[in-house]
Amino acid sequence: MTHHDLALIGFGGVNRALAEIIRDRGAALVDDLGFGLRVVAITDLRLGSLMQSDGIDLDAVLAMTGADTFAGMPGGHAEPRNDDVIRNTTADVIAEATFTNPVDGEPAISHVRAALESGKSVTTTNKGPVALAGAALNRLAAENGARFEYEGSVMSGTPVLRFAGETLKGLRITRIQGILNGTSNFVLGRMEEGKSLADAVAETQALGYAEADPTADIEGSDVQLKVVILANEVLGAQLTTADVPRTGISGITAGDVIAAAAAGEHWKLIGTVSRDESGVISASVQPLALGADHPLAAVSGATNAVAFTTDLLGTVTVSGPGAGRIETAYALLSDIIAIDAHQKSYAGAVR
């Protein structure tokens, strides 16, 4: 039985949830997956950094309070020391779960690059490195015999990238349309019930769907990054965020939404990628009033969904949670499974 040692870069909700899954389901995971998981390094802005090559006591770390740091623990420091930990940890897989920077992707891009340069595989749910530097990072991974996996960068735990790349293989996909931001979808649903935009946003914040600054959700920049990822990963485009015009939902009133509902339509913030007959790929992010026959019209609440228009199957729609700490942590786990499968396949091929 093999095992993988992990370094968790960022110890917020997602990587903490991954640590909880490993702690609580460790033995079952070995039975289910055929390999074990052990956390040997953690970095965090508040806690600092911790490296223990024989495995970290996850119970102890998860029980730490707001006043605690890793300083004083064997292998611990009060500072995060991300680059040093990534390059020098004994981990073979780096789980990068720091905040998304939609402007330049930092510091996450540097974290991923440091790992791949060190021959370590990476799983991330961070949209920045994938949307802004995905092609370069994939090349770097190949050059160093590592893997760069990011299933959770589009729809959290719902496997849309692997679904498109593996399950829909052999089909010609001509259009992708998606509800890719649960916060905006929840807000529009509440506006349909009569709430103002401001009140609906406040409700999403109270429920934990939206950040204190909901701009990325409401103005569409979060969806814009995900559209770039879908275009490049699924259709083989080379788009950047500058190629994707974006309009958010701040210009839509409750009156607009209620009037559309009365006419049998539902406003949704839609990310679209299209390939025309000549092969040219274009993309956009904009609110659309969808008729009841549209596959995304009935998607409600914080749910995400993607509809793939194909040549042989027509439209195939995938829906599921687009947020949540446990759901997103599962995306990291699914990437680790993919990394393990690739390593075993490679090892078998070179024998």
Disulfide bonds with the S-S distance in Angstrom:
none
